[in-house]
Amino acid sequence: MIMKGFPRQLCFALLLFVANTNGSEIVNAGFLQMCQCYDGFSEFCPQPTPPPTNSSPPTNSPPPTNSPPLPNFPSYFAVAGSCSAILSEAECAALAQEMNTNFMLSTCAGDTCAPRGCYLFATDGNLYYNDDKSGSCDDTRQCYCAIPPLTTSGTCTSIVSEEECQAFATALGENFGNTQCLTGGCAPRGCYQYGGNKLWWNDGKSGSCGNTRQCLCATI
């Protein structure tokens, strides 16, 4: 190793001697690097490897929760009339869990004491499910109605109201409008989706549901 104070001329003289007697490119390169390092060209000097930094120990992350995600289903809120499509009992129970409230089966007496399906009883704030009463949604029993699936053939046996069609559009984040096509069979009667992100209402045409105009029919 060339130490500081070793004469520069002697260093290169040794390099010349080794080159003439040994001829090894590896040895020659080693002597050249030492002489250049000594000569002040620090970029030729091997740089010491810095000691590893002491990284902080990893923190223990809490284990992930295994609770299943709540089901996602289309629905809308109604305080008048009745639902043309109702949530299932399981969907109503899942909605109660999402709302952090109790779920119960309706036990009121009388055929019209409660709306059919899932509803919020404003008096106690709980969700109830009813499958055998035929009352109306109101401010006391506020309904959570289902949005019916799209139908792509035939016609609706029972159509939803214009107000419900508009409520579907609001819940789905879509636009709403009244049918503008002209011929008698250009659109199905009732509520239908056309144009990808818009729901239309028609009460004067008699066309069929299809892949282009997909109907939302009443199911009860």
N, CA and C of each residue as an Amber inpcrd file, in Angstrom:
protein
   660
   0.8550000  -1.1940000   0.0000000   0.0000000   0.0000000   0.0000000
   0.8830000   1.2320000   0.0000000   0.6420000   2.2100000  -0.8370000
   1.3940000   3.4580000  -0.8960000   0.9500000   4.3440000   0.2500000
   1.8660000   4.6970000   1.1490000   1.5500000   5.5310000   2.2910000
   1.7890000   6.9810000   1.9490000   1.1270000   7.8830000   2.6960000
   1.3330000   9.2960000   2.4790000   2.7720000   9.6370000   2.8340000
   3.4280000  10.4140000   2.0040000   4.8360000  10.7440000   2.1780000
   5.7340000   9.9190000   1.2810000   5.1740000   8.8700000   0.6910000
   5.9440000   8.0730000  -0.2660000   6.1530000   8.9220000  -1.5160000
   7.4060000   9.0920000  -1.9530000   7.6730000  10.0110000  -3.0770000
   6.8790000   9.6310000  -4.3120000   6.2650000  10.6480000  -4.8960000
   5.4530000  10.4160000  -6.0870000   6.2970000   9.8530000  -7.2210000
   7.5050000  10.3850000  -7.4100000   8.3540000   9.9260000  -8.5170000
   8.7110000   8.4580000  -8.3470000   9.0090000   8.0510000  -7.0870000
   9.3680000   6.6570000  -6.8450000   8.1840000   5.7370000  -7.1030000
   6.9690000   6.2350000  -6.7770000   5.7720000   5.4240000  -7.0200000
   5.6370000   5.0930000  -8.4900000   5.7310000   6.1000000  -9.3200000
   5.5920000   5.8530000 -10.7580000   6.7840000   5.1060000 -11.3210000
   7.9730000   5.2660000 -10.6830000   9.1370000   4.4920000 -11.1270000
   8.9080000   3.0180000 -10.8720000   8.3610000   2.7170000  -9.6920000
   8.0270000   1.3190000  -9.4030000   6.9950000   0.7790000 -10.3900000
   6.0350000   1.6490000 -10.7380000   5.0320000   1.2330000 -11.7040000
   5.6690000   0.8860000 -13.0340000   6.6260000   1.6920000 -13.4790000
   7.3100000   1.4350000 -14.7450000   8.1110000   0.1520000 -14.6720000
   8.7500000  -0.0890000 -13.4930000   9.5450000  -1.2990000 -13.3370000
   8.6640000  -2.5380000 -13.4140000   7.5340000  -2.4820000 -12.6970000
   6.6420000  -3.6420000 -12.7100000   6.1070000  -3.8970000 -14.1090000
   5.7970000  -2.8100000 -14.8220000   5.2680000  -2.9700000 -16.1730000
   6.2750000  -3.6330000 -17.0850000   7.5610000  -3.3080000 -16.9050000
   8.5830000  -3.8530000 -17.8030000   8.9480000  -5.2840000 -17.4620000
   8.8040000  -5.6640000 -16.1810000   9.2490000  -7.0010000 -15.7850000
   8.1060000  -8.0000000 -15.6660000   6.9070000  -7.5130000 -15.3230000
   5.7970000  -8.4450000 -15.0720000   4.8540000  -8.5230000 -16.2460000
   4.4650000  -7.3780000 -16.7630000   3.5830000  -7.3470000 -17.9170000
   2.1340000  -7.6320000 -17.6030000   1.8180000  -7.7480000 -16.3380000
   0.4410000  -8.0510000 -15.9780000  -0.3890000  -6.7800000 -15.9610000
  -1.4650000  -6.8070000 -16.7220000  -2.3360000  -5.6390000 -16.7490000
  -2.9950000  -5.4100000 -15.3970000  -3.2900000  -6.4820000 -14.6780000
  -3.9460000  -6.3540000 -13.3720000  -3.0250000  -5.6630000 -12.3770000
  -1.7370000  -6.1240000 -12.3250000  -0.7720000  -5.5240000 -11.4020000
  -0.5130000  -4.0860000 -11.7860000  -0.3200000  -3.8180000 -13.0930000
  -0.0780000  -2.4540000 -13.5570000  -1.2200000  -1.5300000 -13.1600000
  -2.4350000  -1.9900000 -13.3440000  -3.5920000  -1.1650000 -13.0030000
  -3.6390000  -0.8920000 -11.5170000  -3.2300000  -1.8760000 -10.7010000
  -3.2370000  -1.6800000  -9.2590000  -2.2460000  -0.6170000  -8.8310000
  -1.0180000  -0.6670000  -9.3710000  -0.0200000   0.3400000  -9.0450000
  -0.4610000   1.7110000  -9.5330000  -1.0610000   1.7820000 -10.7150000
  -1.5020000   3.0660000 -11.2510000  -2.5710000   3.6860000 -10.3540000
  -3.4700000   2.8530000  -9.8570000  -4.5240000   3.3780000  -8.9900000
  -3.9340000   3.9190000  -7.6940000  -2.9620000   3.2080000  -7.1390000
  -2.3640000   3.6800000  -5.8910000  -1.6340000   4.9900000  -6.0910000
  -0.9120000   5.1100000  -7.2050000  -0.1670000   6.3440000  -7.4580000
  -1.1190000   7.5170000  -7.6830000  -2.1850000   7.2810000  -8.4250000
  -3.1320000   8.3580000  -8.6710000  -3.8590000   8.7560000  -7.3910000
  -4.1440000   7.7600000  -6.5490000  -4.8170000   8.0590000  -5.2900000
  -3.9150000   8.9140000  -4.4100000  -2.6470000   8.5270000  -4.3470000
  -1.6830000   9.2900000  -3.5670000  -1.5290000  10.7020000  -4.1350000
  -1.6560000  10.8280000  -5.4560000  -1.4210000  12.1050000  -6.1280000
  -2.5700000  13.0850000  -5.9350000  -3.5880000  12.6960000  -5.1690000
  -4.6550000  13.6480000  -4.8630000  -5.9080000  13.4530000  -5.6760000
  -5.9420000  12.4780000  -6.6000000  -7.1490000  12.2220000  -7.3930000
  -8.0510000  11.2810000  -6.5980000  -8.8520000  11.8720000  -5.7590000
  -9.6170000  11.0730000  -4.8090000 -10.6360000  10.1660000  -5.4920000
 -11.0610000  10.5240000  -6.7350000 -12.0420000   9.6630000  -7.3850000
 -11.4540000   8.3270000  -7.7900000 -10.1130000   8.2140000  -7.7850000
  -9.4750000   6.9340000  -8.1020000  -9.3120000   6.0670000  -6.8670000
  -9.5100000   6.6570000  -5.6710000  -9.2820000   5.9240000  -4.4320000
 -10.4870000   5.0700000  -4.0960000 -10.3040000   3.8570000  -3.6790000
 -11.4380000   3.0520000  -3.2180000 -12.1010000   3.7320000  -2.0290000
 -13.4080000   3.9010000  -2.1060000 -14.1410000   4.5730000  -1.0450000
 -14.5950000   3.5530000  -0.0120000 -14.4040000   3.8890000   1.2550000
 -14.8360000   2.9280000   2.2910000 -16.3550000   2.7770000   2.2890000
 -16.7810000   1.5750000   2.5420000 -18.2190000   1.3090000   2.6220000
 -18.7470000   1.8000000   3.9550000 -19.7320000   2.7130000   3.9280000
 -20.2420000   3.2380000   5.1970000 -20.9390000   2.1410000   5.9860000
 -20.8200000   2.1970000   7.3150000 -21.5010000   1.1800000   8.1350000
 -23.0070000   1.2830000   7.9660000 -23.6960000   0.1780000   8.0500000
 -25.1610000   0.2280000   7.8980000 -25.7930000   1.0500000   9.0050000
 -26.7980000   1.8060000   8.6160000 -27.5160000   2.6120000   9.6060000
 -28.4400000   1.7120000  10.4100000 -28.6130000   2.0710000  11.6390000
 -29.4940000   1.3010000  12.5210000 -30.9290000   1.7390000  12.2970000
 -31.6270000   0.9910000  11.4730000 -33.0310000   1.3210000  11.2200000
 -33.8680000   0.9390000  12.4170000 -34.9120000   1.7050000  12.6320000
 -35.7830000   1.4270000  13.7610000 -36.5020000   0.1060000  13.5530000
 -36.7080000  -0.6500000  14.5980000 -37.3850000  -1.9570000  14.4490000
 -38.7940000  -1.7660000  13.9300000 -39.2560000  -2.7020000  13.1100000
 -40.6100000  -2.5570000  12.5610000 -41.6570000  -2.5830000  13.6570000
 -42.6390000  -1.7600000  13.4600000 -43.7510000  -1.7250000  14.4210000
 -44.7280000  -2.8320000  14.1000000 -45.3680000  -3.3290000  15.1100000
 -46.3480000  -4.3970000  14.9290000 -47.6730000  -3.7980000  14.4750000
 -48.0980000  -4.1150000  13.2440000 -49.3720000  -3.6200000  12.7290000
 -50.5010000  -4.4630000  13.2900000 -51.6330000  -3.8440000  13.5610000
 -52.7650000  -4.6340000  14.0660000 -53.2440000  -5.6040000  13.0080000
 -53.6610000  -6.7940000  13.3840000 -54.1340000  -7.7650000  12.3910000
 -55.3760000  -7.2550000  11.6970000 -55.5290000  -7.5870000  10.3970000
 -56.7110000  -7.1140000   9.6710000 -57.9780000  -7.7300000  10.2240000
 -59.0360000  -6.9690000  10.1770000 -60.3280000  -7.4870000  10.6300000
 -60.9000000  -8.4220000   9.5870000 -61.5710000  -9.4330000  10.0450000
 -62.1350000 -10.4310000   9.1440000 -63.6260000 -10.2510000   8.9380000
 -64.1570000  -9.0900000   9.2980000 -65.5900000  -8.8760000   9.1310000
 -65.9110000  -8.7560000   7.6500000 -66.9070000  -9.4560000   7.1600000
 -67.2430000  -9.4110000   5.7310000 -67.8170000  -8.0570000   5.3510000
 -67.5850000  -7.6220000   4.1230000 -68.1680000  -6.3410000   3.6880000
 -69.6790000  -6.4370000   3.5980000 -70.3290000  -5.3290000   3.8530000
 -71.7810000  -5.3050000   3.7440000 -72.1980000  -5.4390000   2.2900000
 -73.3120000  -6.1070000   2.0170000 -73.7560000  -6.2410000   0.6240000
 -74.1350000  -4.8990000   0.0300000 -73.9090000  -4.7640000  -1.2500000
 -74.2390000  -3.5310000  -1.9550000 -75.4200000  -3.8140000  -2.8780000
 -76.5380000  -3.1540000  -2.6400000 -77.7200000  -3.3710000  -3.4530000
 -78.3990000  -2.0350000  -3.7050000 -78.9930000  -1.8520000  -4.8760000
 -79.6390000  -0.5700000  -5.1930000 -80.9610000  -0.4140000  -4.4530000
 -81.1600000   0.7450000  -3.8560000 -82.3960000   1.0220000  -3.1430000
 -82.6300000   2.5180000  -3.1130000 -83.8250000   2.8980000  -2.7330000
 -84.1410000   4.3180000  -2.5890000 -85.1240000   4.4810000  -1.4450000
 -85.3020000   5.7190000  -0.9930000 -86.0820000   6.0490000   0.1960000
 -87.4210000   6.6410000  -0.2260000 -88.5020000   6.2170000   0.4030000
 -89.8350000   6.7020000   0.0420000 -90.6500000   6.9690000   1.2930000
 -91.3930000   8.0940000   1.2910000 -92.2700000   8.4290000   2.4190000
 -93.7140000   8.6000000   1.9560000 -93.9990000   8.0870000   0.7750000
 -95.3690000   8.1380000   0.2510000 -95.5630000   6.9860000  -0.7110000
 -96.8200000   6.5760000  -0.8770000 -97.1110000   5.4910000  -1.8040000
 -96.6250000   4.1600000  -1.2640000 -96.2140000   3.2950000  -2.1770000
 -95.6990000   1.9820000  -1.8010000 -94.5860000   1.5980000  -2.7590000
 -93.8200000   0.6060000  -2.3740000 -92.6980000   0.1600000  -3.2100000
 -93.2110000  -0.7270000  -4.3390000 -92.7110000  -0.4920000  -5.5340000
 -93.0280000  -1.3710000  -6.6590000 -92.0860000  -2.5630000  -6.7100000
 -91.0170000  -2.4890000  -5.9620000 -90.0830000  -3.6080000  -5.7950000
 -89.5300000  -3.4970000  -4.3830000 -89.5010000  -4.5880000  -3.6430000
 -89.0900000  -4.5300000  -2.2390000 -87.7470000  -5.2160000  -2.0320000
 -87.0480000  -4.7840000  -0.9760000 -85.8360000  -5.4640000  -0.5540000
 -86.2100000  -6.8060000   0.0660000 -85.2830000  -7.7360000   0.0290000
 -85.5060000  -9.0100000   0.7050000 -85.2970000  -8.8230000   2.2080000
 -85.7130000  -9.8010000   2.9700000 -85.5190000  -9.7370000   4.4120000
 -84.0320000  -9.6540000   4.7610000 -83.2120000 -10.4240000   4.0400000
 -81.7640000 -10.4030000   4.2880000 -81.1670000  -9.0360000   3.9560000
 -81.6340000  -8.4280000   2.8830000 -81.1280000  -7.0980000   2.5230000
 -81.5420000  -6.0590000   3.5510000 -82.7520000  -6.1780000   4.0650000
 -83.2210000  -5.2530000   5.0900000 -82.3820000  -5.4020000   6.3660000
 -82.0590000  -6.6330000   6.7290000 -81.2190000  -6.8670000   7.9070000
 -79.8170000  -6.2990000   7.7010000 -79.2770000  -6.4570000   6.4830000
 -77.9530000  -5.9040000   6.1830000 -77.9730000  -4.3800000   6.2390000
 -79.0700000  -3.7820000   5.7840000 -79.2110000  -2.3320000   5.8400000
 -79.2530000  -1.8500000   7.2860000 -79.9270000  -2.5960000   8.1610000
 -79.9580000  -2.2410000   9.5780000 -78.5570000  -2.2750000  10.1800000
 -77.7770000  -3.2730000   9.7880000 -76.3990000  -3.3620000  10.2770000
 -75.5850000  -2.1620000   9.7920000 -75.7670000  -1.7940000   8.5440000
 -75.0480000  -0.6490000   7.9880000 -75.4480000   0.6440000   8.7060000
 -76.7170000   0.7540000   9.0740000 -77.2170000   1.9480000   9.7500000
 -76.9940000   1.8970000  11.2600000 -76.4320000   0.7790000  11.7430000
 -76.1640000   0.5870000  13.1680000 -77.4470000   0.7260000  13.9950000
 -78.4870000   0.0690000  13.5190000 -79.7520000   0.0690000  14.2450000
 -80.2780000  -1.3560000  14.3370000 -81.3620000  -1.5460000  15.0710000
 -81.9260000  -2.8830000  15.2560000 -82.7750000  -3.2900000  14.0570000
 -82.8740000  -4.5980000  13.8630000 -83.7190000  -5.1560000  12.8030000
 -84.7620000  -6.0550000  13.4480000 -86.0210000  -5.8750000  13.0570000
 -87.1200000  -6.6510000  13.6250000 -88.1470000  -6.9710000  12.5430000
 -88.9340000  -7.9820000  12.7980000 -90.0590000  -8.2990000  11.9420000
 -91.2920000  -7.5480000  12.4480000 -92.0690000  -7.0500000  11.5060000
 -93.2480000  -6.2620000  11.8730000 -94.2610000  -7.1350000  12.6040000
 -94.8070000  -6.5960000  13.7010000 -95.8110000  -7.3280000  14.4800000
 -97.0910000  -6.5050000  14.6780000 -97.2260000  -5.4040000  13.9200000
 -98.4190000  -4.5780000  14.0930000 -99.6610000  -5.3420000  13.6080000
-100.8150000  -4.9870000  14.1430000-102.0570000  -5.6840000  13.8110000
-102.8310000  -4.9150000  12.7440000-103.4170000  -5.6500000  11.8020000
-104.1890000  -5.0290000  10.7330000-103.5160000  -5.1820000   9.3920000
-104.3180000  -5.3300000   8.3520000-103.7820000  -5.5890000   7.0150000
-103.0220000  -4.4040000   6.4240000-103.3170000  -3.2090000   6.8860000
-102.6720000  -2.0190000   6.3050000-101.8650000  -1.2340000   7.3510000
-101.4680000  -1.8930000   8.4170000-100.7580000  -1.1790000   9.4810000
 -99.3160000  -0.8620000   9.1250000 -98.7660000  -1.5240000   8.1030000
 -97.3660000  -1.3090000   7.7320000 -97.1960000  -1.5100000   6.2360000
 -96.2610000  -0.8030000   5.6000000 -95.9960000  -1.0210000   4.1730000
 -95.2650000  -2.3330000   3.9640000 -95.4290000  -2.8890000   2.8080000
 -94.7600000  -4.1500000   2.4990000 -93.2840000  -3.8980000   2.2340000
 -92.4540000  -4.7840000   2.7740000 -91.0150000  -4.6730000   2.5590000
 -90.2820000  -4.1460000   3.7730000 -89.2570000  -3.3780000   3.5230000
 -88.3640000  -2.8600000   4.5590000 -88.7090000  -1.4060000   4.8610000
 -88.8640000  -1.0880000   6.1350000 -89.1980000   0.3000000   6.4670000
 -88.5780000   0.7030000   7.8060000 -88.3360000   1.9930000   7.9380000
 -87.8270000   2.5810000   9.1650000 -88.9950000   3.1250000   9.9750000
 -89.1230000   2.6590000  11.2030000 -90.1770000   3.1490000  12.0850000
 -89.6200000   4.3430000  12.8450000 -90.1050000   5.5370000  12.5080000
 -89.5170000   6.7690000  13.0360000 -89.6520000   6.8760000  14.5480000
 -90.6350000   6.1990000  15.1360000 -90.8640000   6.2960000  16.5800000
 -89.6980000   5.7370000  17.3830000 -89.1410000   4.5940000  16.9510000
 -88.0370000   3.9930000  17.7100000 -86.7200000   3.9490000  16.9200000
 -86.7440000   4.3180000  15.6360000 -85.5150000   4.3490000  14.8390000
 -85.0270000   2.9960000  14.3830000 -85.8400000   1.9380000  14.5130000
 -85.4500000   0.5990000  14.1000000 -85.9730000   0.2930000  12.6940000
 -85.3140000  -0.6730000  12.0430000 -85.7790000  -1.1450000  10.7410000
 -86.6540000  -2.3770000  10.9370000 -87.7640000  -2.4040000  10.1980000
 -88.6940000  -3.5260000  10.2730000 -88.8910000  -4.1110000   8.8790000
 -89.2430000  -5.4000000   8.8800000 -89.5530000  -6.0590000   7.6110000
 -90.9490000  -6.6670000   7.6970000 -91.7210000  -6.4440000   6.6330000
 -93.1000000  -6.9290000   6.5770000 -93.3480000  -7.5550000   5.2140000
 -93.8950000  -8.7640000   5.2270000 -94.1850000  -9.4380000   3.9650000
 -95.6600000  -9.7910000   3.8180000 -96.5070000  -9.3520000   4.7530000
 -97.9190000  -9.7320000   4.6600000 -98.8810000  -8.5730000   4.9000000
 -98.3680000  -7.3660000   5.0410000 -99.2220000  -6.1890000   5.1700000
 -99.1430000  -5.3750000   3.8800000-100.1150000  -4.4970000   3.6860000
-100.1660000  -3.7390000   2.4260000-100.4460000  -2.2540000   2.6590000
 -99.8740000  -1.7250000   3.7470000-100.0440000  -0.3060000   4.0280000
 -99.1730000   0.5570000   3.1320000 -99.1900000   1.8520000   3.3810000
 -98.4400000   2.8120000   2.5690000 -97.2460000   3.3570000   3.3480000
 -96.2590000   3.7840000   2.5980000 -95.1170000   4.4850000   3.1950000
 -95.5900000   5.8680000   3.6410000 -95.1010000   6.3270000   4.7930000
 -95.4420000   7.6700000   5.2640000 -94.3070000   8.1830000   6.1470000
 -94.5470000   9.3070000   6.8030000 -93.4960000   9.9030000   7.6250000
 -93.1640000   9.0570000   8.8460000 -94.1140000   8.2330000   9.2890000
 -93.8660000   7.3820000  10.4500000 -93.1840000   6.0810000  10.0480000
 -93.6620000   5.4660000   8.9880000 -93.0610000   4.2370000   8.4560000
 -92.4650000   4.5670000   7.0880000 -91.1760000   4.8220000   7.0940000
 -90.4690000   5.3170000   5.9110000 -89.8120000   4.1450000   5.1870000
 -90.1840000   3.9730000   3.9340000 -89.8030000   2.7640000   3.1990000
 -88.4230000   2.8660000   2.5580000 -87.7360000   1.7300000   2.5500000
 -86.5490000   1.5380000   1.7230000 -86.9520000   0.5570000   0.6240000
 -87.1000000   1.0760000  -0.5770000 -87.5810000   0.2730000  -1.7050000
 -86.4170000  -0.2020000  -2.5630000 -86.6120000  -1.3260000  -3.2190000
 -85.5950000  -1.8590000  -4.1210000 -85.7410000  -1.2430000  -5.5090000
 -84.6440000  -1.1990000  -6.2420000 -84.6810000  -0.8240000  -7.6490000
 -84.7180000  -2.1180000  -8.4550000 -85.7390000  -2.3240000  -9.2730000
 -85.8710000  -3.6120000  -9.9650000 -84.7570000  -3.8250000 -10.9810000
 -84.4770000  -5.0870000 -11.2950000 -83.4540000  -5.3850000 -12.3020000
 -83.9210000  -4.9810000 -13.7000000 -82.9720000  -4.8150000 -14.5930000
 -83.2920000  -4.4400000 -15.9690000 -83.8870000  -5.6220000 -16.7250000
 -84.9220000  -5.3380000 -17.5030000 -85.5760000  -6.3430000 -18.3510000
 -85.2870000  -6.0130000 -19.8080000 -84.8500000  -7.0100000 -20.5710000
 -84.4230000  -6.7550000 -21.9470000 -85.2970000  -7.4520000 -22.9930000
 -86.4720000  -7.9110000 -22.5990000 -87.3720000  -8.5290000 -23.5790000
 -88.8110000  -8.3900000 -23.1070000 -89.7410000  -8.4610000 -24.0510000
 -91.1540000  -8.3870000 -23.7120000 -91.5610000  -6.9970000 -23.2460000
 -92.5910000  -6.9430000 -22.4320000 -93.0720000  -5.6890000 -21.8610000
 -93.3220000  -5.8860000 -20.3700000 -93.4400000  -4.7990000 -19.6440000
 -93.7020000  -4.8800000 -18.2060000 -95.1570000  -5.2580000 -17.9520000
 -95.3770000  -6.2660000 -17.1380000 -96.7380000  -6.6100000 -16.7180000
 -97.3370000  -5.4850000 -15.8900000 -96.5060000  -4.8950000 -15.0530000
 -96.9160000  -3.7530000 -14.2320000 -95.7950000  -2.7260000 -14.2750000
 -96.1500000  -1.4850000 -14.5210000 -95.1250000  -0.4490000 -14.6450000
 -95.0220000   0.3620000 -13.3530000 -93.8660000   0.9600000 -13.1490000
 -93.6700000   1.8420000 -12.0020000 -94.2110000   3.2240000 -12.3550000
 -94.4080000   4.0450000 -11.3510000 -94.9040000   5.4000000 -11.5910000
 -93.7690000   6.2980000 -12.0880000 -94.1390000   7.4490000 -12.6150000
 -93.1380000   8.4130000 -13.0730000 -92.2800000   8.8780000 -11.8970000
 -92.9070000   9.0550000 -10.7260000 -92.1640000   9.4940000  -9.5450000
 -91.1400000   8.4420000  -9.1200000 -91.5390000   7.1710000  -9.2050000
 -90.5950000   6.1110000  -8.8580000 -89.4450000   6.0500000  -9.8520000
 -89.7530000   6.2190000 -11.1240000 -88.7070000   6.1900000 -12.1490000
 -87.6770000   7.2900000 -11.8810000 -88.1770000   8.4580000 -11.5000000
 -87.2820000   9.5610000 -11.1800000 -86.4710000   9.2510000  -9.9230000
 -87.1050000   8.5810000  -8.9420000 -86.3810000   8.1840000  -7.7310000
 -85.2910000   7.1690000  -8.0630000 -85.5610000   6.2480000  -8.9960000
 -84.5310000   5.3040000  -9.4450000 -83.3280000   6.0660000  -9.9990000
 -83.6090000   7.0430000 -10.8670000 -82.5350000   7.8030000 -11.5040000
 -81.6860000   8.5210000 -10.4540000 -82.3290000   9.1090000  -9.4630000
 -81.5930000   9.8110000  -8.4080000 -80.7070000   8.8490000  -7.6330000
 -81.2680000   7.6900000  -7.2630000 -80.5090000   6.7080000  -6.4870000
 -79.3320000   6.1460000  -7.2750000 -79.5030000   5.9920000  -8.5700000
 -78.4520000   5.4380000  -9.4270000 -77.4860000   6.4940000  -9.9290000
 -77.7560000   7.7640000  -9.6400000 -76.8890000   8.8320000 -10.1230000
 -77.0180000   9.0700000 -11.6060000 -78.2030000   8.8030000 -12.1590000
 -78.4220000   8.9800000 -13.5910000 -79.3810000  10.1510000 -13.8380000
 -79.4200000  10.5980000 -15.0890000 -80.3410000  11.6570000 -15.4770000
 -81.7340000  11.0790000 -15.7040000 -82.7100000  11.9650000 -15.7660000
 -84.0980000  11.5320000 -15.9600000 -84.7760000  12.4420000 -16.9760000
 -85.6170000  11.8400000 -17.8160000 -86.3520000  12.6340000 -18.7910000
 -87.5710000  11.8910000 -19.2860000 -88.4230000  12.5860000 -20.0200000
 -89.6050000  11.9790000 -20.6240000 -89.3070000  11.6000000 -22.0700000
 -89.9300000  10.5100000 -22.5200000 -89.6750000   9.9980000 -23.8640000
 -89.8860000  11.0630000 -24.9330000 -88.9470000  11.1020000 -25.8890000
 -89.0250000  12.0800000 -26.9600000 -89.1430000  11.4360000 -28.3390000
 -89.0760000  10.1090000 -28.4120000 -89.2220000   9.4650000 -29.7220000
 -90.6700000   9.6040000 -30.1890000 -90.9270000   9.4710000 -31.5000000
 -92.2000000   9.8840000 -32.0750000 -93.1540000   8.7450000 -32.4210000
 -92.6510000   7.6350000 -32.9140000 -93.5490000   6.5860000 -33.3850000
 -94.1650000   5.8090000 -32.2280000 -95.2820000   5.1360000 -32.5090000
 -96.0320000   4.4590000 -31.4550000 -95.2950000   3.3360000 -30.7730000
 -94.3930000   2.6650000 -31.4870000 -93.6710000   1.5360000 -30.9020000
 -92.2090000   1.8420000 -30.6370000 -91.8590000   3.1260000 -30.5320000
 -90.4410000   3.4840000 -30.4230000 -89.8760000   3.2620000 -29.0200000
 -90.7280000   3.1180000 -28.0080000 -90.2390000   2.9700000 -26.6330000
 -91.2020000   2.1120000 -25.8360000 -90.6920000   1.3580000 -24.8550000
 -91.5850000   0.5600000 -23.9990000 -92.3150000   1.4570000 -23.0000000
 -93.4570000   1.0010000 -22.5950000 -94.2460000   1.7650000 -21.6310000
 -93.6340000   1.6580000 -20.2350000 -93.6220000   2.7850000 -19.5280000
 -93.0920000   2.8010000 -18.1740000 -91.7050000   3.4060000 -18.1040000
 -90.8950000   2.8570000 -17.2350000 -89.5420000   3.3620000 -16.9670000
 -88.5210000   2.4960000 -17.6810000 -87.5900000   3.1340000 -18.3690000
 -86.5660000   2.3590000 -19.0630000 -85.2610000   3.1520000 -19.1370000
 -84.1900000   2.4190000 -19.3160000 -82.8650000   3.0260000 -19.4510000
 -82.4710000   3.0620000 -20.9230000 -82.0080000   4.2160000 -21.3340000
 -81.5780000   4.3800000 -22.7280000 -80.4490000   5.4020000 -22.7520000
 -79.4010000   5.1060000 -23.4890000 -78.2880000   6.0400000 -23.5860000
 -77.2330000   5.8510000 -22.5200000 -77.2880000   4.7610000 -21.7880000
 -76.2180000   4.4340000 -20.8580000 -76.3540000   5.0310000 -19.4720000
 -76.6980000   6.2960000 -19.3690000 -76.7560000   6.9150000 -18.0420000
 -77.9830000   7.8060000 -17.8800000 -79.0970000   7.3880000 -18.4800000
 -80.3120000   8.1780000 -18.3520000 -81.5260000   7.2610000 -18.3240000
 -82.4470000   7.5730000 -17.3990000 -83.7130000   6.8570000 -17.3230000
 -84.8030000   7.7240000 -17.9390000 -85.6880000   7.0480000 -18.6610000
 -86.7830000   7.7320000 -19.3570000 -88.1160000   7.1950000 -18.8690000
 -89.1160000   8.0710000 -18.9560000 -90.4830000   7.6750000 -18.5940000
 -91.3790000   7.8470000 -19.8080000 -92.1990000   6.8100000 -20.0710000
 -93.0980000   6.8280000 -21.2230000 -94.4510000   6.2640000 -20.8150000
 -95.5100000   7.0160000 -21.1360000 -96.8600000   6.5310000 -20.8490000
 -97.7310000   6.5220000 -22.1020000 -97.1250000   6.8020000 -23.2670000
 -97.9320000   6.8760000 -24.4780000 -97.4620000   6.0070000 -25.6150000
 -96.3340000   5.3270000 -25.4520000 -95.8100000   4.4270000 -26.4940000
 -95.9650000   2.9910000 -26.0400000 -95.8850000   2.0670000 -26.9980000
 -96.1640000   0.6610000 -26.6810000 -95.1050000  -0.2750000 -27.2540000
 -93.8610000   0.1510000 -27.2490000 -92.7850000  -0.6960000 -27.7450000
 -92.4010000  -1.7780000 -26.7430000 -91.4050000  -2.5350000 -27.0970000
 -90.9460000  -3.6390000 -26.2450000 -89.6170000  -3.2890000 -25.5790000
 -89.3630000  -3.9470000 -24.4650000 -88.0590000  -3.8370000 -23.8070000
 -87.0220000  -4.5540000 -24.6710000 -85.8030000  -4.0700000 -24.6720000
 -84.7400000  -4.6900000 -25.4620000 -83.3820000  -4.2930000 -24.9230000
 -82.3380000  -4.6630000 -25.6540000 -80.9910000  -4.3350000 -25.2180000
 -80.7140000  -2.8360000 -25.3120000 -81.4140000  -2.1540000 -26.1960000
 -81.2210000  -0.7090000 -26.3330000 -82.0230000   0.0600000 -25.2980000
 -83.2850000  -0.3070000 -25.1480000 -84.1480000   0.3120000 -24.1350000
 -84.5350000  -0.7620000 -23.1200000 -83.8340000  -0.7360000 -21.9840000
 -83.9730000  -1.7770000 -20.9620000 -84.9380000  -1.3030000 -19.8790000
 -85.9570000  -2.1040000 -19.6220000 -87.0580000  -1.6690000 -18.7450000
 -86.7750000  -1.9570000 -17.2760000 -87.3380000  -1.0930000 -16.4360000
 -87.3750000  -1.3230000 -14.9850000 -88.8550000  -1.5000000 -14.6270000
 -89.2560000  -2.7360000 -14.4520000 -90.6690000  -3.0780000 -14.2420000
 -90.9660000  -3.2370000 -12.7510000 -92.2090000  -2.9640000 -12.3920000
 -92.6630000  -3.2540000 -11.0290000 -92.6840000  -4.7620000 -10.8270000
 -92.2960000  -5.1980000  -9.6390000 -92.2370000  -6.6410000  -9.3740000
 -93.3050000  -7.0910000  -8.3750000 -94.0600000  -6.1870000  -7.7810000
 -95.1310000  -6.5880000  -6.8550000 -96.3930000  -5.8080000  -7.2070000
